[in-house]
Amino acid sequence: MAVLSVRAAITVWVRSSTISLITPLTGTVRYPLVDVADVVEGIVRCNEDLDAC
């Protein structure tokens, strides 16, 4: 198990074969471990949205 706090509102958990992306815009979204690119896109999108406020 690993956790990464990207910024105050974005957290990523990795457990077994699942990546959980937690953001204020989408809540918790789970991805298979092979979908790392989708997780990164979600982080970038949320970060840009939070910066726009």
mmCIF entry with sequence, helices, sheets and N, C-alpha, C, O atoms, coordinates in Angstrom:
data_MODEL
# 
_entry.id   MODEL 
# 
_entity.id                         1 
_entity.type                       polymer 
_entity.pdbx_number_of_molecules   1 
# 
_entity_poly.entity_id                      1 
_entity_poly.type                           'polypeptide(L)' 
_entity_poly.nstd_linkage                   no 
_entity_poly.nstd_monomer                   no 
_entity_poly.pdbx_seq_one_letter_code       MAVLSVRAAITVWVRSSTISLITPLTGTVRYPLVDVADVVEGIVRCNEDLDAC 
_entity_poly.pdbx_seq_one_letter_code_can   MAVLSVRAAITVWVRSSTISLITPLTGTVRYPLVDVADVVEGIVRCNEDLDAC 
_entity_poly.pdbx_strand_id                 A 
# 
loop_
_entity_poly_seq.entity_id 
_entity_poly_seq.num 
_entity_poly_seq.mon_id 
_entity_poly_seq.hetero 
1 1  MET n 
1 2  ALA n 
1 3  VAL n 
1 4  LEU n 
1 5  SER n 
1 6  VAL n 
1 7  ARG n 
1 8  ALA n 
1 9  ALA n 
1 10 ILE n 
1 11 THR n 
1 12 VAL n 
1 13 TRP n 
1 14 VAL n 
1 15 ARG n 
1 16 SER n 
1 17 SER n 
1 18 THR n 
1 19 ILE n 
1 20 SER n 
1 21 LEU n 
1 22 ILE n 
1 23 THR n 
1 24 PRO n 
1 25 LEU n 
1 26 THR n 
1 27 GLY n 
1 28 THR n 
1 29 VAL n 
1 30 ARG n 
1 31 TYR n 
1 32 PRO n 
1 33 LEU n 
1 34 VAL n 
1 35 ASP n 
1 36 VAL n 
1 37 ALA n 
1 38 ASP n 
1 39 VAL n 
1 40 VAL n 
1 41 GLU n 
1 42 GLY n 
1 43 ILE n 
1 44 VAL n 
1 45 ARG n 
1 46 CYS n 
1 47 ASN n 
1 48 GLU n 
1 49 ASP n 
1 50 LEU n 
1 51 ASP n 
1 52 ALA n 
1 53 CYS n 
# 
_struct_asym.id          A 
_struct_asym.entity_id   1 
# 
_struct_conf.conf_type_id            HELX_P 
_struct_conf.id                      HELX_P1 
_struct_conf.pdbx_PDB_helix_id       AA1 
_struct_conf.beg_label_comp_id       VAL 
_struct_conf.beg_label_asym_id       A 
_struct_conf.beg_label_seq_id        36 
_struct_conf.pdbx_beg_PDB_ins_code   ? 
_struct_conf.end_label_comp_id       ALA 
_struct_conf.end_label_asym_id       A 
_struct_conf.end_label_seq_id        52 
_struct_conf.pdbx_end_PDB_ins_code   ? 
_struct_conf.beg_auth_comp_id        VAL 
_struct_conf.beg_auth_asym_id        A 
_struct_conf.beg_auth_seq_id         36 
_struct_conf.end_auth_comp_id        ALA 
_struct_conf.end_auth_asym_id        A 
_struct_conf.end_auth_seq_id         52 
_struct_conf.pdbx_PDB_helix_class    1 
_struct_conf.details                 ? 
_struct_conf.pdbx_PDB_helix_length   17 
# 
_struct_conf_type.id          HELX_P 
_struct_conf_type.criteria    ? 
_struct_conf_type.reference   ? 
# 
_struct_sheet.id               AA1 
_struct_sheet.type             ? 
_struct_sheet.number_strands   4 
_struct_sheet.details          ? 
# 
loop_
_struct_sheet_order.sheet_id 
_struct_sheet_order.range_id_1 
_struct_sheet_order.range_id_2 
_struct_sheet_order.offset 
_struct_sheet_order.sense 
AA1 1 2 ? anti-parallel 
AA1 2 3 ? anti-parallel 
AA1 3 4 ? anti-parallel 
# 
loop_
_struct_sheet_range.sheet_id 
_struct_sheet_range.id 
_struct_sheet_range.beg_label_comp_id 
_struct_sheet_range.beg_label_asym_id 
_struct_sheet_range.beg_label_seq_id 
_struct_sheet_range.pdbx_beg_PDB_ins_code 
_struct_sheet_range.end_label_comp_id 
_struct_sheet_range.end_label_asym_id 
_struct_sheet_range.end_label_seq_id 
_struct_sheet_range.pdbx_end_PDB_ins_code 
_struct_sheet_range.beg_auth_comp_id 
_struct_sheet_range.beg_auth_asym_id 
_struct_sheet_range.beg_auth_seq_id 
_struct_sheet_range.end_auth_comp_id 
_struct_sheet_range.end_auth_asym_id 
_struct_sheet_range.end_auth_seq_id 
AA1 1 ALA A 2  ? ARG A 7  ? ALA A 2  ARG A 7  
AA1 2 ILE A 10 ? ARG A 15 ? ILE A 10 ARG A 15 
AA1 3 THR A 18 ? THR A 23 ? THR A 18 THR A 23 
AA1 4 GLY A 27 ? PRO A 32 ? GLY A 27 PRO A 32 
# 
loop_
_atom_site.group_PDB 
_atom_site.id 
_atom_site.type_symbol 
_atom_site.label_atom_id 
_atom_site.label_alt_id 
_atom_site.label_comp_id 
_atom_site.label_asym_id 
_atom_site.label_entity_id 
_atom_site.label_seq_id 
_atom_site.pdbx_PDB_ins_code 
_atom_site.Cartn_x 
_atom_site.Cartn_y 
_atom_site.Cartn_z 
_atom_site.occupancy 
_atom_site.B_iso_or_equiv 
_atom_site.pdbx_formal_charge 
_atom_site.auth_seq_id 
_atom_site.auth_comp_id 
_atom_site.auth_asym_id 
_atom_site.auth_atom_id 
_atom_site.pdbx_PDB_model_num 
ATOM 1   N N  . MET A 1 1  ? 0.855   -1.163 0.000   1.00 0.00 ? 1  MET A N  1 
ATOM 2   C CA . MET A 1 1  ? 0.000   0.000  0.000   1.00 0.00 ? 1  MET A CA 1 
ATOM 3   C C  . MET A 1 1  ? 0.908   1.235  0.000   1.00 0.00 ? 1  MET A C  1 
ATOM 4   O O  . MET A 1 1  ? 1.928   1.285  0.687   1.00 0.00 ? 1  MET A O  1 
ATOM 5   N N  . ALA A 1 2  ? 0.495   2.233  -0.800  1.00 0.00 ? 2  ALA A N  1 
ATOM 6   C CA . ALA A 1 2  ? 1.234   3.493  -0.856  1.00 0.00 ? 2  ALA A CA 1 
ATOM 7   C C  . ALA A 1 2  ? 0.237   4.634  -1.012  1.00 0.00 ? 2  ALA A C  1 
ATOM 8   O O  . ALA A 1 2  ? -0.849  4.454  -1.563  1.00 0.00 ? 2  ALA A O  1 
ATOM 9   N N  . VAL A 1 3  ? 0.618   5.812  -0.520  1.00 0.00 ? 3  VAL A N  1 
ATOM 10  C CA . VAL A 1 3  ? -0.242  6.989  -0.653  1.00 0.00 ? 3  VAL A CA 1 
ATOM 11  C C  . VAL A 1 3  ? 0.607   8.157  -1.139  1.00 0.00 ? 3  VAL A C  1 
ATOM 12  O O  . VAL A 1 3  ? 1.769   8.304  -0.759  1.00 0.00 ? 3  VAL A O  1 
ATOM 13  N N  . LEU A 1 4  ? 0.005   8.980  -1.984  1.00 0.00 ? 4  LEU A N  1 
ATOM 14  C CA . LEU A 1 4  ? 0.668   10.174 -2.493  1.00 0.00 ? 4  LEU A CA 1 
ATOM 15  C C  . LEU A 1 4  ? -0.303  11.333 -2.362  1.00 0.00 ? 4  LEU A C  1 
ATOM 16  O O  . LEU A 1 4  ? -1.393  11.304 -2.935  1.00 0.00 ? 4  LEU A O  1 
ATOM 17  N N  . SER A 1 5  ? 0.085   12.346 -1.616  1.00 0.00 ? 5  SER A N  1 
ATOM 18  C CA . SER A 1 5  ? -0.721  13.551 -1.496  1.00 0.00 ? 5  SER A CA 1 
ATOM 19  C C  . SER A 1 5  ? -0.159  14.566 -2.481  1.00 0.00 ? 5  SER A C  1 
ATOM 20  O O  . SER A 1 5  ? 0.920   15.117 -2.265  1.00 0.00 ? 5  SER A O  1 
ATOM 21  N N  . VAL A 1 6  ? -0.894  14.810 -3.566  1.00 0.00 ? 6  VAL A N  1 
ATOM 22  C CA . VAL A 1 6  ? -0.426  15.686 -4.637  1.00 0.00 ? 6  VAL A CA 1 
ATOM 23  C C  . VAL A 1 6  ? -0.523  17.140 -4.202  1.00 0.00 ? 6  VAL A C  1 
ATOM 24  O O  . VAL A 1 6  ? 0.406   17.921 -4.406  1.00 0.00 ? 6  VAL A O  1 
ATOM 25  N N  . ARG A 1 7  ? -1.632  17.493 -3.614  1.00 0.00 ? 7  ARG A N  1 
ATOM 26  C CA . ARG A 1 7  ? -1.859  18.796 -2.987  1.00 0.00 ? 7  ARG A CA 1 
ATOM 27  C C  . ARG A 1 7  ? -2.990  18.590 -1.997  1.00 0.00 ? 7  ARG A C  1 
ATOM 28  O O  . ARG A 1 7  ? -3.493  17.474 -1.866  1.00 0.00 ? 7  ARG A O  1 
ATOM 29  N N  . ALA A 1 8  ? -3.391  19.613 -1.313  1.00 0.00 ? 8  ALA A N  1 
ATOM 30  C CA . ALA A 1 8  ? -4.354  19.439 -0.225  1.00 0.00 ? 8  ALA A CA 1 
ATOM 31  C C  . ALA A 1 8  ? -5.626  18.718 -0.663  1.00 0.00 ? 8  ALA A C  1 
ATOM 32  O O  . ALA A 1 8  ? -6.238  18.022 0.147   1.00 0.00 ? 8  ALA A O  1 
ATOM 33  N N  . ALA A 1 9  ? -6.036  18.864 -1.907  1.00 0.00 ? 9  ALA A N  1 
ATOM 34  C CA . ALA A 1 9  ? -7.313  18.303 -2.341  1.00 0.00 ? 9  ALA A CA 1 
ATOM 35  C C  . ALA A 1 9  ? -7.187  17.064 -3.226  1.00 0.00 ? 9  ALA A C  1 
ATOM 36  O O  . ALA A 1 9  ? -8.206  16.518 -3.650  1.00 0.00 ? 9  ALA A O  1 
ATOM 37  N N  . ILE A 1 10 ? -5.978  16.609 -3.514  1.00 0.00 ? 10 ILE A N  1 
ATOM 38  C CA . ILE A 1 10 ? -5.786  15.477 -4.419  1.00 0.00 ? 10 ILE A CA 1 
ATOM 39  C C  . ILE A 1 10 ? -4.926  14.424 -3.735  1.00 0.00 ? 10 ILE A C  1 
ATOM 40  O O  . ILE A 1 10 ? -3.797  14.698 -3.328  1.00 0.00 ? 10 ILE A O  1 
ATOM 41  N N  . THR A 1 11 ? -5.470  13.215 -3.612  1.00 0.00 ? 11 THR A N  1 
ATOM 42  C CA . THR A 1 11 ? -4.744  12.111 -2.984  1.00 0.00 ? 11 THR A CA 1 
ATOM 43  C C  . THR A 1 11 ? -4.850  10.878 -3.866  1.00 0.00 ? 11 THR A C  1 
ATOM 44  O O  . THR A 1 11 ? -5.894  10.618 -4.465  1.00 0.00 ? 11 THR A O  1 
ATOM 45  N N  . VAL A 1 12 ? -3.762  10.123 -3.940  1.00 0.00 ? 12 VAL A N  1 
ATOM 46  C CA . VAL A 1 12 ? -3.728  8.883  -4.713  1.00 0.00 ? 12 VAL A CA 1 
ATOM 47  C C  . VAL A 1 12 ? -3.308  7.750  -3.790  1.00 0.00 ? 12 VAL A C  1 
ATOM 48  O O  . VAL A 1 12 ? -2.289  7.835  -3.106  1.00 0.00 ? 12 VAL A O  1 
ATOM 49  N N  . TRP A 1 13 ? -4.107  6.687  -3.779  1.00 0.00 ? 13 TRP A N  1 
ATOM 50  C CA . TRP A 1 13 ? -3.784  5.478  -3.010  1.00 0.00 ? 13 TRP A CA 1 
ATOM 51  C C  . TRP A 1 13 ? -3.513  4.350  -3.994  1.00 0.00 ? 13 TRP A C  1 
ATOM 52  O O  . TRP A 1 13 ? -4.213  4.218  -4.998  1.00 0.00 ? 13 TRP A O  1 
ATOM 53  N N  . VAL A 1 14 ? -2.508  3.542  -3.714  1.00 0.00 ? 14 VAL A N  1 
ATOM 54  C CA . VAL A 1 14 ? -2.244  2.337  -4.497  1.00 0.00 ? 14 VAL A CA 1 
ATOM 55  C C  . VAL A 1 14 ? -2.328  1.151  -3.547  1.00 0.00 ? 14 VAL A C  1 
ATOM 56  O O  . VAL A 1 14 ? -1.577  1.055  -2.577  1.00 0.00 ? 14 VAL A O  1 
ATOM 57  N N  . ARG A 1 15 ? -3.251  0.259  -3.845  1.00 0.00 ? 15 ARG A N  1 
ATOM 58  C CA . ARG A 1 15 ? -3.448  -0.944 -3.024  1.00 0.00 ? 15 ARG A CA 1 
ATOM 59  C C  . ARG A 1 15 ? -3.604  -2.137 -3.956  1.00 0.00 ? 15 ARG A C  1 
ATOM 60  O O  . ARG A 1 15 ? -4.431  -2.106 -4.868  1.00 0.00 ? 15 ARG A O  1 
ATOM 61  N N  . SER A 1 16 ? -2.842  -3.160 -3.743  1.00 0.00 ? 16 SER A N  1 
ATOM 62  C CA . SER A 1 16 ? -2.889  -4.380 -4.561  1.00 0.00 ? 16 SER A CA 1 
ATOM 63  C C  . SER A 1 16 ? -2.819  -4.012 -6.033  1.00 0.00 ? 16 SER A C  1 
ATOM 64  O O  . SER A 1 16 ? -1.786  -3.534 -6.501  1.00 0.00 ? 16 SER A O  1 
ATOM 65  N N  . SER A 1 17 ? -3.906  -4.228 -6.773  1.00 0.00 ? 17 SER A N  1 
ATOM 66  C CA . SER A 1 17 ? -3.909  -3.954 -8.206  1.00 0.00 ? 17 SER A CA 1 
ATOM 67  C C  . SER A 1 17 ? -4.829  -2.791 -8.554  1.00 0.00 ? 17 SER A C  1 
ATOM 68  O O  . SER A 1 17 ? -5.326  -2.710 -9.677  1.00 0.00 ? 17 SER A O  1 
ATOM 69  N N  . THR A 1 18 ? -5.061  -1.881 -7.594  1.00 0.00 ? 18 THR A N  1 
ATOM 70  C CA . THR A 1 18 ? -5.982  -0.772 -7.800  1.00 0.00 ? 18 THR A CA 1 
ATOM 71  C C  . THR A 1 18 ? -5.340  0.553  -7.416  1.00 0.00 ? 18 THR A C  1 
ATOM 72  O O  . THR A 1 18 ? -4.631  0.649  -6.413  1.00 0.00 ? 18 THR A O  1 
ATOM 73  N N  . ILE A 1 19 ? -5.601  1.579  -8.233  1.00 0.00 ? 19 ILE A N  1 
ATOM 74  C CA . ILE A 1 19 ? -5.206  2.947  -7.918  1.00 0.00 ? 19 ILE A CA 1 
ATOM 75  C C  . ILE A 1 19 ? -6.479  3.729  -7.643  1.00 0.00 ? 19 ILE A C  1 
ATOM 76  O O  . ILE A 1 19 ? -7.395  3.736  -8.465  1.00 0.00 ? 19 ILE A O  1 
ATOM 77  N N  . SER A 1 20 ? -6.543  4.384  -6.496  1.00 0.00 ? 20 SER A N  1 
ATOM 78  C CA . SER A 1 20 ? -7.711  5.204  -6.144  1.00 0.00 ? 20 SER A CA 1 
ATOM 79  C C  . SER A 1 20 ? -7.297  6.670  -6.184  1.00 0.00 ? 20 SER A C  1 
ATOM 80  O O  . SER A 1 20 ? -6.371  7.083  -5.487  1.00 0.00 ? 20 SER A O  1 
ATOM 81  N N  . LEU A 1 21 ? -7.992  7.450  -7.006  1.00 0.00 ? 21 LEU A N  1 
ATOM 82  C CA . LEU A 1 21 ? -7.753  8.882  -7.117  1.00 0.00 ? 21 LEU A CA 1 
ATOM 83  C C  . LEU A 1 21 ? -8.896  9.590  -6.403  1.00 0.00 ? 21 LEU A C  1 
ATOM 84  O O  . LEU A 1 21 ? -10.062 9.411  -6.753  1.00 0.00 ? 21 LEU A O  1 
ATOM 85  N N  . ILE A 1 22 ? -8.556  10.392 -5.401  1.00 0.00 ? 22 ILE A N  1 
ATOM 86  C CA . ILE A 1 22 ? -9.565  11.081 -4.597  1.00 0.00 ? 22 ILE A CA 1 
ATOM 87  C C  . ILE A 1 22 ? -9.415  12.579 -4.822  1.00 0.00 ? 22 ILE A C  1 
ATOM 88  O O  . ILE A 1 22 ? -8.380  13.166 -4.504  1.00 0.00 ? 22 ILE A O  1 
ATOM 89  N N  . THR A 1 23 ? -10.473 13.197 -5.381  1.00 0.00 ? 23 THR A N  1 
ATOM 90  C CA . THR A 1 23 ? -10.473 14.636 -5.648  1.00 0.00 ? 23 THR A CA 1 
ATOM 91  C C  . THR A 1 23 ? -11.801 15.226 -5.207  1.00 0.00 ? 23 THR A C  1 
ATOM 92  O O  . THR A 1 23 ? -12.784 14.496 -5.078  1.00 0.00 ? 23 THR A O  1 
ATOM 93  N N  . PRO A 1 24 ? -11.852 16.530 -4.972  1.00 0.00 ? 24 PRO A N  1 
ATOM 94  C CA . PRO A 1 24 ? -13.124 17.141 -4.574  1.00 0.00 ? 24 PRO A CA 1 
ATOM 95  C C  . PRO A 1 24 ? -14.138 17.176 -5.719  1.00 0.00 ? 24 PRO A C  1 
ATOM 96  O O  . PRO A 1 24 ? -15.340 17.276 -5.473  1.00 0.00 ? 24 PRO A O  1 
ATOM 97  N N  . LEU A 1 25 ? -13.673 17.096 -6.954  1.00 0.00 ? 25 LEU A N  1 
ATOM 98  C CA . LEU A 1 25 ? -14.573 17.183 -8.106  1.00 0.00 ? 25 LEU A CA 1 
ATOM 99  C C  . LEU A 1 25 ? -15.257 15.861 -8.427  1.00 0.00 ? 25 LEU A C  1 
ATOM 100 O O  . LEU A 1 25 ? -16.411 15.853 -8.855  1.00 0.00 ? 25 LEU A O  1 
ATOM 101 N N  . THR A 1 26 ? -14.557 14.736 -8.224  1.00 0.00 ? 26 THR A N  1 
ATOM 102 C CA . THR A 1 26 ? -15.111 13.436 -8.604  1.00 0.00 ? 26 THR A CA 1 
ATOM 103 C C  . THR A 1 26 ? -15.280 12.476 -7.436  1.00 0.00 ? 26 THR A C  1 
ATOM 104 O O  . THR A 1 26 ? -15.876 11.412 -7.598  1.00 0.00 ? 26 THR A O  1 
ATOM 105 N N  . GLY A 1 27 ? -14.772 12.827 -6.273  1.00 0.00 ? 27 GLY A N  1 
ATOM 106 C CA . GLY A 1 27 ? -14.784 11.883 -5.155  1.00 0.00 ? 27 GLY A CA 1 
ATOM 107 C C  . GLY A 1 27 ? -13.728 10.823 -5.399  1.00 0.00 ? 27 GLY A C  1 
ATOM 108 O O  . GLY A 1 27 ? -12.653 11.130 -5.916  1.00 0.00 ? 27 GLY A O  1 
ATOM 109 N N  . THR A 1 28 ? -14.013 9.593  -5.039  1.00 0.00 ? 28 THR A N  1 
ATOM 110 C CA . THR A 1 28 ? -13.055 8.500  -5.230  1.00 0.00 ? 28 THR A CA 1 
ATOM 111 C C  . THR A 1 28 ? -13.356 7.764  -6.525  1.00 0.00 ? 28 THR A C  1 
ATOM 112 O O  . THR A 1 28 ? -14.471 7.290  -6.746  1.00 0.00 ? 28 THR A O  1 
ATOM 113 N N  . VAL A 1 29 ? -12.340 7.678  -7.375  1.00 0.00 ? 29 VAL A N  1 
ATOM 114 C CA . VAL A 1 29 ? -12.450 6.920  -8.623  1.00 0.00 ? 29 VAL A CA 1 
ATOM 115 C C  . VAL A 1 29 ? -11.357 5.866  -8.598  1.00 0.00 ? 29 VAL A C  1 
ATOM 116 O O  . VAL A 1 29 ? -10.190 6.176  -8.357  1.00 0.00 ? 29 VAL A O  1 
ATOM 117 N N  . ARG A 1 30 ? -11.737 4.618  -8.847  1.00 0.00 ? 30 ARG A N  1 
ATOM 118 C CA . ARG A 1 30 ? -10.774 3.512  -8.820  1.00 0.00 ? 30 ARG A CA 1 
ATOM 119 C C  . ARG A 1 30 ? -10.400 3.113  -10.244 1.00 0.00 ? 30 ARG A C  1 
ATOM 120 O O  . ARG A 1 30 ? -11.252 3.044  -11.130 1.00 0.00 ? 30 ARG A O  1 
ATOM 121 N N  . TYR A 1 31 ? -9.113  2.851  -10.444 1.00 0.00 ? 31 TYR A N  1 
ATOM 122 C CA . TYR A 1 31 ? -8.578  2.450  -11.742 1.00 0.00 ? 31 TYR A CA 1 
ATOM 123 C C  . TYR A 1 31 ? -7.766  1.178  -11.576 1.00 0.00 ? 31 TYR A C  1 
ATOM 124 O O  . TYR A 1 31 ? -7.176  0.953  -10.519 1.00 0.00 ? 31 TYR A O  1 
ATOM 125 N N  . PRO A 1 32 ? -7.730  0.342  -12.612 1.00 0.00 ? 32 PRO A N  1 
ATOM 126 C CA . PRO A 1 32 ? -6.801  -0.785 -12.576 1.00 0.00 ? 32 PRO A CA 1 
ATOM 127 C C  . PRO A 1 32 ? -5.367  -0.254 -12.602 1.00 0.00 ? 32 PRO A C  1 
ATOM 128 O O  . PRO A 1 32 ? -5.122  0.836  -13.120 1.00 0.00 ? 32 PRO A O  1 
ATOM 129 N N  . LEU A 1 33 ? -4.446  -0.994 -12.064 1.00 0.00 ? 33 LEU A N  1 
ATOM 130 C CA . LEU A 1 33 ? -3.056  -0.569 -11.962 1.00 0.00 ? 33 LEU A CA 1 
ATOM 131 C C  . LEU A 1 33 ? -2.447  -0.244 -13.325 1.00 0.00 ? 33 LEU A C  1 
ATOM 132 O O  . LEU A 1 33 ? -1.532  0.576  -13.402 1.00 0.00 ? 33 LEU A O  1 
ATOM 133 N N  . VAL A 1 34 ? -2.924  -0.858 -14.383 1.00 0.00 ? 34 VAL A N  1 
ATOM 134 C CA . VAL A 1 34 ? -2.367  -0.626 -15.719 1.00 0.00 ? 34 VAL A CA 1 
ATOM 135 C C  . VAL A 1 34 ? -2.816  0.704  -16.331 1.00 0.00 ? 34 VAL A C  1 
ATOM 136 O O  . VAL A 1 34 ? -2.289  1.102  -17.370 1.00 0.00 ? 34 VAL A O  1 
ATOM 137 N N  . ASP A 1 35 ? -3.776  1.401  -15.714 1.00 0.00 ? 35 ASP A N  1 
ATOM 138 C CA . ASP A 1 35 ? -4.297  2.663  -16.242 1.00 0.00 ? 35 ASP A CA 1 
ATOM 139 C C  . ASP A 1 35 ? -3.636  3.885  -15.604 1.00 0.00 ? 35 ASP A C  1 
ATOM 140 O O  . ASP A 1 35 ? -4.312  4.857  -15.270 1.00 0.00 ? 35 ASP A O  1 
ATOM 141 N N  . VAL A 1 36 ? -2.333  3.834  -15.438 1.00 0.00 ? 36 VAL A N  1 
ATOM 142 C CA . VAL A 1 36 ? -1.595  4.932  -14.800 1.00 0.00 ? 36 VAL A CA 1 
ATOM 143 C C  . VAL A 1 36 ? -1.771  6.227  -15.585 1.00 0.00 ? 36 VAL A C  1 
ATOM 144 O O  . VAL A 1 36 ? -1.890  7.294  -14.983 1.00 0.00 ? 36 VAL A O  1 
ATOM 145 N N  . ALA A 1 37 ? -1.791  6.157  -16.909 1.00 0.00 ? 37 ALA A N  1 
ATOM 146 C CA . ALA A 1 37 ? -1.946  7.366  -17.732 1.00 0.00 ? 37 ALA A CA 1 
ATOM 147 C C  . ALA A 1 37 ? -3.274  8.053  -17.442 1.00 0.00 ? 37 ALA A C  1 
ATOM 148 O O  . ALA A 1 37 ? -3.331  9.281  -17.382 1.00 0.00 ? 37 ALA A O  1 
ATOM 149 N N  . ASP A 1 38 ? -4.342  7.280  -17.263 1.00 0.00 ? 38 ASP A N  1 
ATOM 150 C CA . ASP A 1 38 ? -5.651  7.869  -16.942 1.00 0.00 ? 38 ASP A CA 1 
ATOM 151 C C  . ASP A 1 38 ? -5.625  8.555  -15.575 1.00 0.00 ? 38 ASP A C  1 
ATOM 152 O O  . ASP A 1 38 ? -6.240  9.606  -15.394 1.00 0.00 ? 38 ASP A O  1 
ATOM 153 N N  . VAL A 1 39 ? -4.927  7.972  -14.632 1.00 0.00 ? 39 VAL A N  1 
ATOM 154 C CA . VAL A 1 39 ? -4.805  8.566  -13.300 1.00 0.00 ? 39 VAL A CA 1 
ATOM 155 C C  . VAL A 1 39 ? -4.071  9.900  -13.385 1.00 0.00 ? 39 VAL A C  1 
ATOM 156 O O  . VAL A 1 39 ? -4.496  10.888 -12.787 1.00 0.00 ? 39 VAL A O  1 
ATOM 157 N N  . VAL A 1 40 ? -2.967  9.924  -14.131 1.00 0.00 ? 40 VAL A N  1 
ATOM 158 C CA . VAL A 1 40 ? -2.197  11.159 -14.278 1.00 0.00 ? 40 VAL A CA 1 
ATOM 159 C C  . VAL A 1 40 ? -3.034  12.234 -14.964 1.00 0.00 ? 40 VAL A C  1 
ATOM 160 O O  . VAL A 1 40 ? -2.984  13.398 -14.565 1.00 0.00 ? 40 VAL A O  1 
ATOM 161 N N  . GLU A 1 41 ? -3.797  11.869 -15.984 1.00 0.00 ? 41 GLU A N  1 
ATOM 162 C CA . GLU A 1 41 ? -4.675  12.831 -16.650 1.00 0.00 ? 41 GLU A CA 1 
ATOM 163 C C  . GLU A 1 41 ? -5.703  13.395 -15.673 1.00 0.00 ? 41 GLU A C  1 
ATOM 164 O O  . GLU A 1 41 ? -5.998  14.590 -15.701 1.00 0.00 ? 41 GLU A O  1 
ATOM 165 N N  . GLY A 1 42 ? -6.244  12.542 -14.813 1.00 0.00 ? 42 GLY A N  1 
ATOM 166 C CA . GLY A 1 42 ? -7.197  12.999 -13.804 1.00 0.00 ? 42 GLY A CA 1 
ATOM 167 C C  . GLY A 1 42 ? -6.568  13.965 -12.814 1.00 0.00 ? 42 GLY A C  1 
ATOM 168 O O  . GLY A 1 42 ? -7.198  14.943 -12.412 1.00 0.00 ? 42 GLY A O  1 
ATOM 169 N N  . ILE A 1 43 ? -5.323  13.693 -12.417 1.00 0.00 ? 43 ILE A N  1 
ATOM 170 C CA . ILE A 1 43 ? -4.607  14.580 -11.491 1.00 0.00 ? 43 ILE A CA 1 
ATOM 171 C C  . ILE A 1 43 ? -4.375  15.935 -12.140 1.00 0.00 ? 43 ILE A C  1 
ATOM 172 O O  . ILE A 1 43 ? -4.626  16.971 -11.523 1.00 0.00 ? 43 ILE A O  1 
ATOM 173 N N  . VAL A 1 44 ? -3.901  15.937 -13.371 1.00 0.00 ? 44 VAL A N  1 
ATOM 174 C CA . VAL A 1 44 ? -3.626  17.194 -14.075 1.00 0.00 ? 44 VAL A CA 1 
ATOM 175 C C  . VAL A 1 44 ? -4.903  17.991 -14.273 1.00 0.00 ? 44 VAL A C  1 
ATOM 176 O O  . VAL A 1 44 ? -4.916  19.201 -14.046 1.00 0.00 ? 44 VAL A O  1 
ATOM 177 N N  . ARG A 1 45 ? -5.979  17.335 -14.694 1.00 0.00 ? 45 ARG A N  1 
ATOM 178 C CA . ARG A 1 45 ? -7.260  18.003 -14.921 1.00 0.00 ? 45 ARG A CA 1 
ATOM 179 C C  . ARG A 1 45 ? -7.779  18.648 -13.626 1.00 0.00 ? 45 ARG A C  1 
ATOM 180 O O  . ARG A 1 45 ? -8.195  19.807 -13.629 1.00 0.00 ? 45 ARG A O  1 
ATOM 181 N N  . CYS A 1 46 ? -7.752  17.907 -12.548 1.00 0.00 ? 46 CYS A N  1 
ATOM 182 C CA . CYS A 1 46 ? -8.238  18.435 -11.269 1.00 0.00 ? 46 CYS A CA 1 
ATOM 183 C C  . CYS A 1 46 ? -7.356  19.581 -10.795 1.00 0.00 ? 46 CYS A C  1 
ATOM 184 O O  . CYS A 1 46 ? -7.864  20.588 -10.303 1.00 0.00 ? 46 CYS A O  1 
ATOM 185 N N  . ASN A 1 47 ? -6.044  19.440 -10.937 1.00 0.00 ? 47 ASN A N  1 
ATOM 186 C CA . ASN A 1 47 ? -5.124  20.482 -10.516 1.00 0.00 ? 47 ASN A CA 1 
ATOM 187 C C  . ASN A 1 47 ? -5.394  21.774 -11.291 1.00 0.00 ? 47 ASN A C  1 
ATOM 188 O O  . ASN A 1 47 ? -5.395  22.856 -10.704 1.00 0.00 ? 47 ASN A O  1 
ATOM 189 N N  . GLU A 1 48 ? -5.621  21.671 -12.599 1.00 0.00 ? 48 GLU A N  1 
ATOM 190 C CA . GLU A 1 48 ? -5.929  22.842 -13.411 1.00 0.00 ? 48 GLU A CA 1 
ATOM 191 C C  . GLU A 1 48 ? -7.254  23.470 -12.986 1.00 0.00 ? 48 GLU A C  1 
ATOM 192 O O  . GLU A 1 48 ? -7.364  24.694 -12.905 1.00 0.00 ? 48 GLU A O  1 
ATOM 193 N N  . ASP A 1 49 ? -8.266  22.634 -12.712 1.00 0.00 ? 49 ASP A N  1 
ATOM 194 C CA . ASP A 1 49 ? -9.561  23.153 -12.271 1.00 0.00 ? 49 ASP A CA 1 
ATOM 195 C C  . ASP A 1 49 ? -9.455  23.870 -10.933 1.00 0.00 ? 49 ASP A C  1 
ATOM 196 O O  . ASP A 1 49 ? -10.078 24.914 -10.739 1.00 0.00 ? 49 ASP A O  1 
ATOM 197 N N  . LEU A 1 50 ? -8.673  23.319 -10.010 1.00 0.00 ? 50 LEU A N  1 
ATOM 198 C CA . LEU A 1 50 ? -8.505  23.947 -8.714  1.00 0.00 ? 50 LEU A CA 1 
ATOM 199 C C  . LEU A 1 50 ? -7.744  25.274 -8.829  1.00 0.00 ? 50 LEU A C  1 
ATOM 200 O O  . LEU A 1 50 ? -8.037  26.226 -8.106  1.00 0.00 ? 50 LEU A O  1 
ATOM 201 N N  . ASP A 1 51 ? -6.772  25.330 -9.736  1.00 0.00 ? 51 ASP A N  1 
ATOM 202 C CA . ASP A 1 51 ? -6.016  26.576 -9.948  1.00 0.00 ? 51 ASP A CA 1 
ATOM 203 C C  . ASP A 1 51 ? -6.870  27.665 -10.589 1.00 0.00 ? 51 ASP A C  1 
ATOM 204 O O  . ASP A 1 51 ? -6.588  28.851 -10.421 1.00 0.00 ? 51 ASP A O  1 
ATOM 205 N N  . ALA A 1 52 ? -7.909  27.277 -11.320 1.00 0.00 ? 52 ALA A N  1 
ATOM 206 C CA . ALA A 1 52 ? -8.758  28.240 -12.017 1.00 0.00 ? 52 ALA A CA 1 
ATOM 207 C C  . ALA A 1 52 ? -9.682  28.979 -11.051 1.00 0.00 ? 52 ALA A C  1 
ATOM 208 O O  . ALA A 1 52 ? -10.202 30.044 -11.387 1.00 0.00 ? 52 ALA A O  1 
ATOM 209 N N  . CYS A 1 53 ? -9.889  28.433 -9.869  1.00 0.00 ? 53 CYS A N  1 
ATOM 210 C CA . CYS A 1 53 ? -10.811 29.045 -8.907  1.00 0.00 ? 53 CYS A CA 1 
ATOM 211 C C  . CYS A 1 53 ? -10.195 30.230 -8.207  1.00 0.00 ? 53 CYS A C  1 
ATOM 212 O O  . CYS A 1 53 ? -10.843 30.855 -7.367  1.00 0.00 ? 53 CYS A O  1 
# 
